[in-house]
Amino acid sequence: MNIIKRVVGLFSVMEEEVRSFRLLFLQSLFIGFANSYYYIASSTFLLKKVDVKLLPQSYIFTGLAGFLFIQVYKNSQRKGGIIGSFRMSLLTFSFVCFLNFFAMMKFGSNEEFSRFLAYFMVVFAAPFTAIFSLGLYAQCSRMYNMAQNKRLLALVVSGEILSSVIAFMSIPMMRGLIKGQEYVLLPVAAVFTLLVFIPFNKLIRLSGEKFSAVAAVVGARKINFSFLRKDKFFLLIAVVSLFSVFAIYVIDYAYLVSVRSMSERTGYEIAQIASVFLFVVKLGELSFSFLSGKILSSKGVKFSLMLLPVILLLFSALAYLSGFLSVISLLAFIFIGKLADRAIRKSITTPSIKVMYQVAEPHQRLDIEATIDGLLSQVTIVISGALLLVISLIFYKDIESLLKVFSLVSVLAFGLWCFFSLKMYDSYRVKIHDFLSRLKRHGVAKDSDNQVEGTDNLVQRNDELHLTEKIKITQNKISDATKEDLIKLLKIYNSKQFLDFVSEAPDKIARKLVQIYYSNNFYFSRLLIIKYLPYFHGQTAFTFLTELWEVSDLTGRLELIVSFNELKNKHVDAAFFERQCENCVNEIIWADATINDLAALKDESLEHELTYHRRLLVYLLFELLKPIYDPSVIQVIFDIITNDDEDIESQLFALELLDITLRPGLKEIIKPVIEPLSFEDKKQKLDKIFHIYHLSPKDRIIDILMKDYNMVNLKLRETALIAYNKISEEKNVLSAFRTHSIDNLKFKADEFFNGFATPVYHAKKELLVHIEVNYDFIRPYAPYIFNYAIFAPKYMRSKPGGHVNKLSNNSFFIDAETSSNVALKLDTLAIALLVTLKQRPLSTVPM
């Protein structure tokens, strides 16, 4: 148990995972002892009793028997679930161990019967190794989600590897006890098999509900070879598995031949050579298993899938070429290939394949896995055995020439393995996208009854018909506006500017609009300029976007990028968008640090605004990804990740699709802020890239207030000002904001400083509430309406930029009465502009 505690502590297994991990690790540990001792006993006896040329016959027998055993296991799992099928396999294997032991004791000296017994013993090794693997991975798939499986699968399997290291290391030490009678290891294997029941039964008592059989779906397709032919993704998994299994047996056969050759050359017993070599192999497996979680998470599925076939292709080619130079070098490369296969397969290749099965429907997942990794693998073993037998009988002259032939066959097979692995990976991306698209469509259908009426069909909710009609008419004008109409509307907010340039060349129009954008920071003037973006194309549109970007606030940037993404003919500079993605991630991690620092205040309003601010940044981040990646893929990922109603598994699938979509470098900075990780985990991953700092609650609130105006929305800054007033008695900060150019901040600071609010502030707030009641879809834009769309006449000329027309020149202003009898003017053009926003950044982000 100390070993388990050290593994748990070393790899930071989460607290809620500790108990289940220990029990799964113990099962893996005992299974490793059982498999190792049985493998040594059966393979050694086989090499002693069977001629080298006939060794492939054992593979044929193993495959045929394995097909039968796994078919029984699969049917048992379908009917009785994981619990019943796994218990049956443990009892059966322990019985086989004892049966072979007693048969060896009684008939082992009979030459003819012992050859039959050698085949009989070896046919159980591979099938039950596969069955135990299926059972253990099935338990993991029920206990853990995709992200947990990526991190923990190889660690669970490391128990089996660790016990194998000990088992193989113990063989030379037991040389005096065994005395060439390796069959004495069989009852030891049986005892370790029975010991698996202890942690397995405890796990059932701990989480038995997770292992109940998944209910069958009416009309679901039957999982068989016909199913695989009709599904491209699972067919490719099957093809890759075929080459993968063939690799196991061609390497294993070459290894067995090499062991026999080395035994004849050195005089060492076969069991000793095999145990020492396998001890080294298991050390390699153990090392890779500790790295597996990191490799899968950081390098991704593609790297993990391609690692083994590429390495085996390389060493097979080296073995073939070196065979013309030296027999020793030929044997050396074969042993290295065997080492690479065993070390990488179990710890990296197999977990990456298991992750892929997660895209199957829950009621089909285990059945598909048992069909491919179970039944199809056994068929492949038969085919491999037959092929190897034919090659052996035709090309056998001596061991060295036979090994060269197998090296050449391996080069061809592993080349095809690499090719189909790439095809499978591409299909995997499509499969996840389709899977998430189905989830997205289902979510839309599920929520259809709760959808509010769209912004194009405004509902009148009071008696002020003139306001509703005015906004509706203005909205229609904006929606149908030509570029000439947009310029006319722009004159309302820019009376001092020369705006008769609509007939000029697009690049000249763009430059003049950029000049106006810089000179007048009035919010709704800038929105009108952004609405001109669809009339630009190619390089002009991209230049227009980049020149407006730096001086725009978050909502302006969102409107810019959403409009840009709708263009069909556009120039895309990937480097620009990647830089903005990095900047956006920096802002998201700032928001996370701010939320973390202010958690102790328990200020619900501030927490709400910070959470909303973070969601807005995430929206911006995904829009920035669309120009450089498939927009439909990015949209599906965004919809799933930001939907709080989606289950964790769906969100993890979305993260997996993001992982295989983004390029290395960008992926490493984006994934940590999107994944459901604690702030400390995010900080650990990103601290070397971004400046992540800790502040006291008071200093953090000041940090919000002093932050770049464009990077903090107006409501968050106002909420921070309110929070500051609660926790601090200092007046300096409040005094500074009393002269601020932004009304909602200036009025609020003045209220706190003097202890009362002005009549104009009360009147504007009253009118704003009235607007929000009638048009709740623009509620998140309240600060912009307060600052830029509601005016007391005497303040009209003091607005930012000084370009707001006199009331007599603006046909979109209407009079608004309030209970305090303060005269106000409401800009219906401004509200109509908010209605027609393409981004809907605030109204679609949950509040």
N, C-alpha and C positions, 0 to 999 in steps of 0.2 A: 504493500500500500504506500510505502514511502516513495517508491519509484513513481507511482501515479501522482502523488502529491507534488513531486518535483516537476513532472511534466506539466501539470495544471498550473503551477506557479510560474514556470519558465515561459509558457506561451500565453499567459494572461487569459485563460479560459474564464468567461464571465461567470459571476456568482451563480446565476440561475442555471448555468450549464454544467456546473461542477459535478453534481450527483449523477446525472445521466452520462456524462463523459467518462467518469470513473468506471461505471458499470459496462459501458461499451468497450472501453479500453481493456478491462479485465477479460471480456469475452474474446476480444482480438488476441490477447496474450495467450490464453489457453488454446485457442484455435491454432495459433502459430506453433506451439509445442506439438500438438497432435499432428498437424500437416507435415512438419519437418521430420519427426521421427518416422512417420509412415513413409514419407518420400525416400528417406535414406534406406530404409529396409527394403522397399519394393524395387527401387531403381538399381540398387546394388545386386540384389538377387537376379534381376532381369539381365544385367550385364554379364553375370557369371554363367547364366544358363542359355542365353540366346546368341546366335551368331550375329556379327555386326550387320551383315546384309539384310537380316530379317528383323532388325529392330523396328523398322516402320510398321510392321504388323501389329505391334503393341499399340501404336497410335490408332490404327483402324479399329481394333477391338475396344480401345478406350472411347473413341468417338461414338461407336454404336451403343455401347453400354451407357455412356453419358447421355445420349439422346433419350434413351428410355428413362433413366433416373430423373433427368431434369423435367421431362414431360410429366412424370408422376409428381415431382415437386411443384411444378407450375399448376397442375390441376388441384393439388392439395392447397396451395396458396390461394387460388381463386375461390375455393369452397370454404376453407377453414381459416383463411387469413394468415398473417405472418407467424402468429404464435404457434398454431398447430403444425404448419409445414416445417418451421425451424426445429421444433422439438422432435418431429419425426426424423428429420435428417441427422440430428445428433445421436438419437438412439440407433438408427440404422448403421451409421459409421462406426460407432463403438462396437456394435455386434460384428461388423465385418472385420474389425481389427482382431477381436478375440477368435473369430472363426479362422482367419488366416494363420493366427498363431498356433492354434491347436492342429490345423492341417499341416503346418510346417514341422511341428514336433513329430507327428505320426508318419507323414509321407515324404518329408524333405529329402530323405536319402534315396528315394526312388527316382532314377534319372529321367524316365519318360514323364512320370507324373509331376516331377518338380518343374519341368519346362512349362507344362500346363499351369501349374500353380504360380509360376513367375508372371505369366500373362494375366492370370486371374487376380493376382495382387495389384498389378500396376493399373488395371482398368478402373479401379476405384479412386486412384489418386487425383487425377484431373477433374472428374465429375464432382467429387465432394469438395474439392478446393473451390470450384465454381459455385456450388450450392451454398457453402458457408459464406462466400463473398457476397452472393445475392442476398442472403439472409441478413448479413451485417449491414450492407448498404441499404437494404429496405428499412431496417430499424432507424438508421441515420436519416433517411428521407422523411420518415414520419416524425422523428424527434426534432429535426432542425430545418430551417428554411434554406433558400439558395445561398445567401451570404454566409450563414453559419456552416453549411456544408463545404463551401470553398475553403473556409478557415479550419474546419475541424476534421474533415474526412481523412486526410492523410495522417493527422495526429492519432485518430482512432486506430487506423491501420498500423501505425508505428508500434502498437502493442504486439501485433503478430510478427512484425519484423524483429523487434527486440527479443522475443522468445525464440525466434529462429536463429538469431545470432548465438544465443546461449546454447540452444540445442546442437547446432553444428559444431560449436566450440567444444562441446562435451564429448563428441564422438571419439576423437583421438585419445581423450583422457580415459574413456571406457574401453579402450582397446583390450586390456587384460580381462575385462568382464565379458565382453562380447565374444572374443576369440573367433572371429570370422562368422559368427552366427547372428547376423543382424536382425533376424526375425524376433529376437528377444525385445526389440524396441516396440513391437506391435501392441502388447498390453499397456505399455507406457502411453502410447498414443491414445488408446481407448480410455484410460483413466483421465487424461487431460480433456478429452472430448466430453466426458460426463461432468467434469468440473465446470464446463461452460454453463450448465444449468443454474448454478448458484447466482452469478450476476444477471443472467437472463431473467430468471424468475423474479429477482428483486426489481429489475427494470419494469417488468410487467406490473408489479404491485405499485410502483411509483407512477407510471404513466400508461396504464393499460388501455385507457380510452383512446390513445393515439394509435394503437395497433389493431383496433377493430377493423373489420373488412369494410372497404369503401363500397357504398351502395352502387349497384349496377345502374347504368343509365338506360332507360327504355330506348330501343332503336340504335344503341351503340354498336359500332362495327366490331366484329369478332377479330381478335388479335391473332393473326397467323401469317404465313408467308405471302398470302395474297394481299393482306393489308399492307405489308411492307412494299410490295411492288407498286401499289397505288399512291403511296406517300413518298415523295422524292427525298425528303429530309431523312426519314427513318430508313429508307432504302440505302442512302449514302452511308448512314451509320452502320448498316449491315455490311455494306461492301468494305468499308474501312475495317470493321471487325474481322471480316474474312481475311484480309491481308495481315491484320494484327495477329490473329490466331496462327496463321501460316508462319509468321515470323517466329512465334514462340517455338513451333515444332521443328522448323528447319534449323533454328539456332540450337535448340535442345538436342537434336539429332547430331549435329556437328560437334556439340559439346560432349555428348556421350561417347562418340567415336574418338574424340580427342582424349578424353579421360582414359579410355581403354588403351589407346596408343601410348599415353604417358605412363600408364601402369606397367605396360610391357617394357618400356624403355628404362624406367627407374627402379622397378621392383617394389614400389609401394603398393599397398592394397587399394583397391578402387574406392572403398568406403572412406579411407583416410584422405585420398586426393579430393574426393567429392566434398567431404565435410569441411576441409580446410578452405577450398575454393568457395563453397557456399557461405562459409563464415565471412569471407571477404565481401562476397556479394551482399549479404545481409547488412554488413556495416555500411555499404554504399546506399542500400535502400533506406536504412535508418537515417543517414545524413540527409538524403533527399526528402524524406518524409517531414523532417523538421523545417525544411525550406519550402515545402509544397504550398502551404497556405499563402506565404508571401509571394511566391512565383505566380500562382494563379491570380492573386489579387492585383499585383503590380504589373506583371507581364501580359496577363490576359489569357483567354482561352486559346487563341490562335497560336501563340508561342508554345503553350503547353501541349497542344495537339501535335505540332510539327517537330518538337524537340527530339522525340525518340526515333521516328522514321528517318529523319535527316542524319542523326548520329549513326544509326545502324547502316544506312546507305553508305556513309563514309567508311566505316570500319569493314564492311563487306567488300568494298572496292579495294581497300588496302590489303585485306586478307588475300583476295584473289591475285593481286599484283605481287605481293610478297611471296606467294606460293612458288613463284618461278625462281626465287632467290634462296629461300631457306625454309625448311620444314618447321623450325622452331619459331620463326616469325609468323608463319601461317597459323600455328597453334596459338601463339600469343594473341593475335588479332581476333581469333575465334573466341578465346576466353574473355577478351576485353568486350567483344560484342555481347556475349552472354551476360557479363557484368552490367553493361549499360542497359540491356533489355530488362533485367530483373530489378535494377536499382531505380530506373526512371519510370518503368511501366506502372508499378503499383503505387508509387508515391505521387506521380505527376500526371501520366497519361490517363490512367483509369479514373482518378477523380475528375479530370476535365471532361471525360466522356459522361460520367455520372451527372455532372452539372447540366449537360445537354438534355438529358432525359426529363429535366424539370419542365420543359415546354410542353410535354405531353399532358393530356387531360388527367386529373387525379385518379379517375376510375380506370384509366388505361395504363398508367405509368409503370407499375410493377409488372404488369402482364407483358408490355412491350420490352421491358428490360430483360425479363426472363426468356422471352422469345429470341432476342438478339444475342444477349450475353450467355444464354443457356443453350437453347435448342440449336440455334444457328451455329454457335461455336462448336458444338459437338459434331454437326454435319461437316464443318470446316476441318475438324480434326481428322475425320474419316478421309476426306478428300486429300488433306495434307499427307496423311499416312500412305495412301495409295500412290500419290505422286512421288513421295520420297522412296517408296519401295521400288517403283519402276526405275527411277534414276539409279538407285543402288544396284539393282540387278543388271542394268544395261552398262553402266559406266564403272562398275567396281573392278579395279585392277589391283590397287593397293589403297591404303587409307589416305595417303597424301593426295593422290589424284582425285579420290572421291570428295575430299574436303574442298579442293579447288572447284570442282563442279558445283558443289553446294554454295560456295561463295559467289559464283557467277549467277546462279539461280536467285540468290538473295539480292544481288544488285538489281536485277530486273523487278523482283517482287517489291522491294522497298522503294524503288522509284515510282511504281504504281501506287504504293501506299501514300507517298508524299502527294501525288497528284490528286487522289481521291480525298485526302484529308483537307486540302485546300477547297475542293468542291463542297465538302461537307460543311466547312466553316462558313462559306458564302451562303449555303442553304440555311444554316443555323441563324444567320442574321435575318434572312427573310422570314423564317419560322417565328422568331421572336416578334418581329414587326407585325406579322399577321395575327399572332396570338394576342398582342396588346391591342391591335385594332379591333378584334372581336370584343375584348373587354371594354374598350372605349365605346363601341356601338351599343353594347349591352347597358352600359352606364347611362348613355343618352336616353335609351328607351325606358330605362327604369325611372329616370327623373322627369320624363316628359310631362307627367301629370302635375308636376310642381313648378314648371317653368313659368316665369312671369312674362307678361306681354312685352314684345320687343320694343326697342326704342323708336322704330319707325311708325308705330301705332300708339301715339301717346293717348292715355286715358284721362279724361277730364274728371277731376275729383272734387271740384268746388264750383262755385257759381261765377268765378271770374273768367267768363268766356273770352274776353278780349285778350287776356294773357295767353290762354291756350291757343287761340287762333293766331295770335301774333307770332308765337314761337313756332307753330306748325308751318305757317307761311314762310318764315325765315329759314326754317330747316329745309323746306323744299327748294328754296332759292339756292342754298349752299349745295345741296345734293345734285342739283341740275346745273350748277354753275360752270360756265366755260372759263377759259383762262382770262378772257376779257372781263367777265363778271367778277372773278376773284380779285383782279386789279382794282375794280371799282369799289368792292367791299374793303379792300386794303386802304383805300383813300380815307375811309372813315376814321381810322386810327393813325393816319400819317398825312395830315393835311399839309404839312410843310414840305413834303417830299415831292419831287417830280416823278410822276408815275405813268406818263404816257409813253411807255416803251414796249408795249405788248407785241408790236409788229417786228421788233428787232430779232436778231439771231438768238437761239436758245442760250448760248454761252454768255452773251451780253446780258440777257434778262437775268440769268442766274447770278452774275456778278452784282447787278444792281439790287436784287432782292437780298443778297447776302449783306450788302452795305446797310440796307434798311433794317435787317434783322439785328445787326450789331448796334446800330444807332438808337433803336427803339426797343427796349426790353419789355414793353407792354405785352402781357401774356397772350392775349387774343390776337394781337397783331402778328405775333410769331406763329400762332396756330394757322392763320390764314396763309402765311408764307410757306409753311410746311405743306399745306394742301396743294401748292403749286408743283410739288415734286413729281407727281405722275406725268406731268407734261415734258419732263426731261428724260433722256435716254442715254445709255452707254456711259462714256467717261464723264459727260456733263452731270448726269444724275449722281454719280459717285462723288465727284468733286463738290457738288452742292451739299451732299450729305456730310462729308468730312468737314467742310468749312463751317457748317452750322452746329456741328456736334459739340465742340468744346464749350460753347457759350450757352448751350441748352440745359435746362434742368431735366430731371428724370422723366417726367411725362412728355416733355418735348422730344427727348431722345427716343422714347418708345414710339411716339407718332412718326418720327423720322424713319426708324428702322422698319416698322411695320409697313409704311408706305413704300419704302425701298424694296422690301421683300416681295411686294405685289407686282413690281415691274417685270416684264418679260425680257426686255432687252436692256441689260445692265452690265456694267463693268464691275468686277469683283476683285479687290485686292485682299487676298486671304490674310496677309500679314497685318493689315489694319484691323480687321475684325478679330483676329486672335489677340492683338494687343488690348482691344476694348474688352474682350472676354476676361483677360487677366485683370484689368482694372475693375471689372464688375465683380469678379471673385474677391478681390481685395476689399470691396465695399461690403460684400456679403459677410466675409469673416469679421469685418468691423462691426456689423450689425449683431453677429453672434456674440462677439466679445462684449458689446454694450448690453445685450440682453443678460448675459452671464453676470456682469458687474452690478446690474441694477436689480437682480432677482431678489436681493435682500429687502428692498424697499416695499415689495409686494404692492406696487402701484398698478392696478389693472389697466387704467387708461394708457399709461406709458408703455406697459408691456404690449397692449393691443396695437398701439401705433408702431412700435418697433417691429412686431411680428408682421404687420401689414407692409412696412417699409422693406423688410427682408423679402417678402413674397414679390413685391414689385421689382426688386433687383433680380430675383430668379427669373421672372418673366422677361426682363430685359436681356438677361444672359442667354436664354434659349432663342430669343429673336436674333441675337448676334451670331448664333451658331448656324442659323438657316442659310445665309449666303454661301457658307463654305461646306455645308453638308446637305444631304437630302432633306428638304424642308418637311416632307411628310413624315419621315422618321423622327425628326426632332420634335414635331408637333405631337406625335403619339406619345413619345417619352414625357414631354411636358404635361400633357393632359393626365397621364396616369400618376406621375410623381406628385403633382399639385392637387390631386383629388383626395381629400381627406377620407372619403367614403371607400376608397379602394383598400383591399386587404394588403397585408405586408408582402405577401408572395407576388402579387401583381406589381407592386412598386419595385421589388427586387428584380423582377424580369425587366422592367423598364431601365433599371440601373445597369443590368447586364447588356441590354441593347446599347445603352450609352457607352459602356465600356468598349464594346467592339466597333463602335462607330467613330469615336474620337481618335485622333492621332496621338501617339505617345508624346508626352510633354504637356500637351493641353489636357489630356485625360487625368494626369496626376494632380493637377491643380483644381479641376472642376469636380471630379467625383467626391472628394472628401467633404465639400460643402453641401452636396446634394444627398449624400448617404445619411441614413438615420443613425448618426454617431453622436456621442457626447461631445461637448465643447472641448474637453481636454484631449480627446482622441483627434479631433480636427486640428487642434493647435499643434499636437505632436507631429502630424503629417505635413502641416503647412508652415510651421514656425521658421523653417530655413528659407522659405520663399518670400513670405510676407512679414511685415512688422506687426506682430500681434502683441498688444500691451494691455496691462491690467491697471485700472484706476479705481479709486474709491467712488462710491455712488455720487457724491457731490461733484467731484472732478469729472466724472463721466457725463453728468448732465451738462456741465459747462462745455465739455467736449462736443456734445450734440449742438449746443447753442452757437459755438464758434466754428463749427464745421462748414466747409464750402457750401455756399447757398444753393448751388445747383445739385448737390448730392444729398440733401436732406429735404423732404417735402415739408410744406408749410405747416401742416397740422402736427407733424411730429415735433417741429421746433416749438410750436405754441404749447404743446403738451409738456415738453421739457421745461419750458418757462414756468408753467403752472407747478410742476414738480419741484423746481428749484425754489419757488416761493414757499413751498410747504416745509422744506428741510433747512432753509438758510434764512437768517435774519439780515444778512448783508443786503445793501441797497444799490451797490455799485453796478452790478449786472443789470438790475431792473432799470436803473437810471440810463444806462447805455442804450437800452432798447426803446426808451421813450421817444427817442429821435429817429427811430428806424424808419426806412422808407416803405416798409411793408405794413399795411394797416392792422392785420390781425395781431401781429407782434407788438406794434406800437400801442394800440388800444389796451391790450392785455397788460403790458408793462406799466402803462399809466394808471390802470385800475389798481394794480397791486401797490404802486408807489403812493397814490393818493388815498387809497381805501375806498374809492367809489368809481363807477363807470360813467362815462359821458353820455348824454342823451343820444348823440349820433351813434355811439357803439350799441346802445340798447336797441335803437331803431333798426340798424343794419342786421343785428342778430335776430330780431323779430321777423324781419322780411325774409331772411335766409331760412329760418325754420319753416316759414310758410311755403317757400319754394321747394324745400326738401320734402314736405308732406305731399305736394302735388307731383313732384318729379323725383321719386326716391332713387332712380337709377343714376342721378348725378350727385347723390349725397356725398360720395367721397371727394368730389371736387369743390366742396363747400368753401374752403379757404380761397380758392381762385375766384369764386363768385363774390365772396365778401370783399376781396381786395381790388378786383378788376371789373366787376359788373354791377355793383351797387354804389351809388354816389349821392352824397349830399351836395347840392349845387355849388356851394362856396368852396368845395374841395376839388372841383372838376379840373382846374388848370394845374393842380399840383401833382398829378399822377406821373409815374415814372416815364421819363422821356419827353414829357410835356407836349405830346402830340394828340391828345384827345380833343376832338372838336367841341365847339360850343354846342349847347343842347339844340339850338335852332337848326343846326346843320346835320343832326343825326336823327334820322327817321326811325331808328330802331329803339330809341329810349322811350320808355313809358313811365308815367307817374305812378308812384306807389305810396299808399297811405299806411300809416302805422298808428298804434294806440297812443304813442307819445306825441303825435302831431308834428313829427319831424318830417320835413319834405325830402323825399328820396327819389332818385331816378334809377330805373332798372334797364340794363342793356340786354334786350332779347336776342340780339345778334350773338352775344357772348354765350348765352345759354344754348342757343341753337348750334353753335360751334361744338359745344361739349356733347350735344346729342349725336352729332355726326362723326365723332372721333372714330377712327378705324381701330385704334388699339384697344379701347375699352379697358385700359390697364387697371383702373381703380374699381370699376363696377364689376369686373369679372373675378378679381382677386377677392377671396372670402374676407369679410370684415369682422 
